[in-house]
Amino acid sequence: MSSGSPRTPRQPWPRWRPLRILYPALRKIVSPPPAAPSKTESHRVLPLFSRISQDYIDMRIAKDGEDHADIQILRLRRQTFIDVAGDRTPDEYFPSDLQTYVNKMQFWPANVTKRADMAGQSTLEILERNGDFSIAPAMAKKTMADGYLANIKTMMRHRMQDLKYHDPFYGAKVSFPKAYRPSKPREGISIEVTNRVFATGVKSNLLDEAMLPLLAKLTSRRLGLLTYLQGSDIRQKDGVWVAQTNGIVEVEDPETKKKTWKRVPVKTGESMTFYVLHNYLEEIGFISWMRKQNGFVFKEAHNHPDPSKYMSKTMQNHLKRCGAKGGEVFHSLRGDGIDGMRRQKVDNRTRRLQAGHELGDEHERYGFRALSAEECERLANLPLEREIDWSVFKGLDFDALARGRRSRGRRPKMMEG
């Protein structure tokens, strides 16, 4: 190029242009974006909450049986939500609907199913009647949060994976009106009340009142699980006596005498593990007697449709007659047993396995989910509290206690002191 010729200016690189324009050959391999789907193609008709929640209840019936206590509870709570918040598809609900439900349900009377004067009335009629709390106080906040709301959320999520919809209540924060009653915190049972519970239970001539409180304190297991204890559940392991309740048991209907299989009310997988029976139970002869029983140890409880619920009410009445107040409930005996293990420096994992509590972090879940021989030996020989009169259980006739039958009518409350 000669120095006198004008210089051709360099063209800027057209960075803004798509590659398929700069290079026409790419048009064959770079496809245009797909066209937006039509309204008909993008629209999916989801089932109503009533259908989704009924599917969940049907699943629970198939798993737990029609007579399981949770079924009627789920039906009631499902219906209250539909009546208050409306029956819509999941994509038509919003977190505000949950707040509306909580606000209106503050007027729902506690123990409404036990009130004959409200039988046959709709949810909205009951809420309106109790709008000034003149009929009954509101339910406990814990009942609404851990019961009603938890059940509604679970039912709402039941078909999420199959139908690919989002949980409308995910992350929803709810404010509770002040009308909801705060729950009484559970507390340990005093030594005085514990001694009265033990002594009065022995004098009742009833096996459940005599021995269930002792079992709860010495094993730290739930009352529902102890109610289903059978003689065949008890065996010797590593030199100590242990018990392990099966998840499914054969039961006989008290009226029809028909035998069916029934699920034991367990809460966690750890509830299915074996637990140690304290050596004191062997010392008084109770382990030997239990092992001789054909079927349930506490047979009287199983003459009722819901044995664990019946025993829960029976034991709580027993404690009240013995002077239990405030947060002193039958479950406290179990808590006292756990506290006793803690005072004896029993490590956390061992306490959880003995009590049937779910194990904590991944480290605790590593290895066998069962007590070791050393742990069993220690639990079977834990020191008994000196302040408690354990002698009331010595020399008992367990056969006579098992023949005892509960009479109707209210028994007098024990005098304190």
Order of alpha helices (4+ residues) and beta strands (2+ residues): alpha-alpha-alpha-alpha-alpha-alpha-alpha-alpha-alpha-alpha-alpha-beta-beta-beta-beta-beta-alpha-alpha-alpha-alpha-alpha-alpha-alpha-alpha
